[in-house]
Amino acid sequence: MKAIEYLQYGEAAVLQLNEVTKPSPKPNEVLIRNHASTVTAADIMMRNGKPLIGRLYLGLNKPSRTILGFEFAGEVVEVGTEVTLFKPGDKVFGGTTTLGCYAEYVCVSEHDVITTMPSNISYQEAAPVSGSAITVLNFLKGLANIQANQKVLINGASGALGTYAVQIAKHYGAVVTGVCSTGNVEMVKALGADQVIDYTREDFTKNGVQYDIIFDTVGKRTFGECKNSLSQDGIYLSSVIDFSLLMHMIWTSIFGKKSQIFLNRDASSERTFGLFSGN
Ligand SMILES: NC(=O)c1ccc[n+]([C@@H]2O[C@H](COP(=O)([O-])OP(=O)(O)OC[C@H]3O[C@@H](n4cnc5c(N)ncnc54)[C@H](OP(=O)(O)O)[C@@H]3O)[C@@H](O)[C@H]2O)c1
């Protein structure tokens, strides 16, 4: 089958269209003929192998998995012997922590994030739904246990994670402030944000307002910058890990009152893990 591979870290030129072996489904897997995938900020960071700390699980000198792509939308063409939930011909979409979706075919466990497609959406519309939405759900509900009426600020509210974060926080009844650039203010309002701050005109860390949860979906504001904007038991969430965040987490776990959390999909073990410090 054809696949886009990267055999070394670097700019987009490291991507190559190659002929590779078509995967075969294990007993609990379905084989999907993939019609659409996504290129996300996370894919680009993995392709670059930056931040370097990510290479601890991507591969130290070169990528251990050579085909990127978390998300898929396509048609089941074969099922493993133990699969009960899907059959050949089903149109499915979802995301897989084992990557490999930049390819004509991908194998996914039936217990991974996969479900049948609604009949009124296209493959291109289905592919981008699962990854960002589930990541955000893990942060806001799984880690921060978001509650109705909490004040929640979403930094990067116009991005892939941010647009879901605004909608999921509203779904749980939070009072939501979105932060984005001028051109996206109306879009973020339309997603349901109660208030929108244009970061080119106002710095939310300096306006004296405090939030129960600050979710920096784009890694643009540090815990230190946000600390005074957190309520007493406030939680800072970041989807972007770097060395200084890791050091801060160790520090606040020993001395801090407010919390900071980073979470990532663990591509090597098919699990989601979180680091939680503070309080
Ligand atoms: N931990 C995980 O499991 C996980 C999963 C997925 C992604 N990620 C990471 O999360 C990050 C975001 O991913 P994404 O897919 O949401 O990215 P994206 O779709 O590319 O969105 C980036 C957003 O950043 C906003 N932005 C740029 N500068 C900003 C600033 N100074 N203040 C506030 N917002 C700013 C932009 O908004 P404007 O256009 O309005 O400026 C844009 O909407 C990436 O680093 C990615 O690697 C982590």
The ligand as an ORCA input file, in Angstrom:
! r2SCAN-3c Opt
* xyz 0 1
  N      -1.406     16.717     24.892
  C      -2.116     16.202     23.894
  O      -2.659     15.084     23.950
  C      -2.290     17.022     22.657
  C      -3.216     16.631     21.701
  C      -3.385     17.436     20.581
  C      -2.603     18.596     20.491
  N      -1.685     18.903     21.419
  C      -0.867     20.130     21.345
  O      -1.720     21.236     21.606
  C      -1.281     22.354     20.846
  C      -2.466     22.966     20.104
  O      -2.926     22.067     19.122
  P      -4.104     22.479     18.135
  O      -4.257     21.299     17.225
  O      -5.288     22.979     18.881
  O      -3.420     23.689     17.347
  P      -4.039     24.605     16.179
  O      -5.327     24.069     15.673
  O      -2.921     24.852     15.226
  O      -4.391     25.968     16.925
  C      -3.424     26.892     17.229
  C      -4.156     28.112     17.784
  O      -3.207     28.874     18.511
  C      -3.746     30.157     18.617
  N      -2.743     31.086     19.081
  C      -1.594     31.428     18.453
  N      -0.934     32.325     19.219
  C      -1.674     32.519     20.340
  C      -1.502     33.306     21.506
  N      -0.426     34.082     21.686
  N      -2.454     33.268     22.470
  C      -3.544     32.484     22.318
  N      -3.775     31.715     21.232
  C      -2.829     31.730     20.249
  C      -4.277     30.438     17.236
  O      -5.355     31.312     17.395
  P      -5.530     32.644     16.490
  O      -5.500     32.155     15.055
  O      -6.873     33.164     16.896
  O      -4.367     33.490     16.814
  C      -4.726     29.048     16.747
  O      -6.138     28.940     16.739
  C      -0.159     21.859     19.933
  O       1.071     22.237     20.502
  C      -0.323     20.356     19.953
  O       0.901     19.675     19.795
  C      -1.540     18.162     22.505
*
